[in-house]
C-alpha cells in the first residue's frame, strides 16, 4: 500500500512510534458504571464483585472502553486549545494539504484486561500511506494508523487500527 | 439492574446460529449519555443546532465508541460473562438518530479452536434502522471449551485474538 514516491517527511514516520503519552487519570469504576448504564449492559463482571473475582480475578473495565481512558478533558488548567486525539491523522492531513478526512474502518484487538486503578499509556504508529486515490468523496490518500495501549506493567492491553481517507473535494 | 447469568459453551455454537435480536428505541438521552460516557465532547453528539446547521445531519447522532459498547453488550448478553472479546472490526455506513429504533442482529460465521486450545466464534453483527444497514461489525469472541476452561485466564501465547 505504501507509495515509493511518498515525501521523505512521511516515509520517515512509517513504523515509527510517535506521541507516546499517559492517560490523564487512572482507570476508574465511575466511568465503567456510566458506560454500562448508557447501553444497559448488565454483565455481572462489571456490577458484581464476587462474579468478577471468580471469572476475571477482580473487577475489570469493559474491553470496548479502551479508548475512553485517553480522551482528553474538554478543558484543563493551562490548555488554550482543545487537545486533538489521534494527532498522527491530523499531521497527515496537514502534510498532504488535504482539508477533509473520514475514518473508513476501525479494528480493535483486545489483550490484557483493563482494571480499575490501571495507569495506561498510548502510542501511535503510522503503518502505511497509499498512493493518491479518487473516490466519490474526492481525491486523496488512505492511511493506516495503529494506536497501542499499554498498562503500568508494560503489558499490551489493546491495539486499535484506524483506516483514514484524507481528501480534497471536487476533484473526482 | 438486569444481570446476565448465561454461560455459553463453545460446543453449543455452530455456523449459521442467529443471536437473539435486540431492538432499542433511541432517544436524545441515549445519544448524549453514550457520548459523555465515552468522554466524547464533540458537539454533533449533543448539540442539535451544531449537528443540523454545521454538520448537515438531520439531528445529533450516536458516536462510534458508544456503538462499540452496544455491540459488546449485545454479544455478552448472548455469551454470558465467560465470553471474552478478542477482536472487533467496524464499518460505518450510516448514522443512528433520536427517534430511530435500532436493531442489532447477528449470525455466527465461523467456529474454530486455535493451536492454544482456545475456542473462538466469529460473529457478524448488523446494526439496522428500518431495515437499512448502518454499521456492520465482525467480532471474534472466545468461549469456554470445557467446564474448567475460562478464556479470561489466558495470557501471553495462550491468548491469540
Interface residues (C-beta under 8 A of the other chain):
Chain A: X31 X34 X35 X36 X37 X38 X39 X40 X41 X42 X43 X44 X45 X47 X48 X51 X55 X56 X57 X62 X63 X64 X65 X67 X68 X71 X74 X103 X104 X105 X106 X107 X108 X109 X110 X111 X112 X113
Chain B: X1 X2 X3 X4 X5 X30 X33 X34 X36 X37 X38 X39 X40 X41 X64 X65 X66 X68 X69 X70 X71 X72 X73 X76 X77 X81 X82 X84 X85 X86 X87 X88 X89 X90 X91 X92 X150 X152 X153 X155 X159 X161
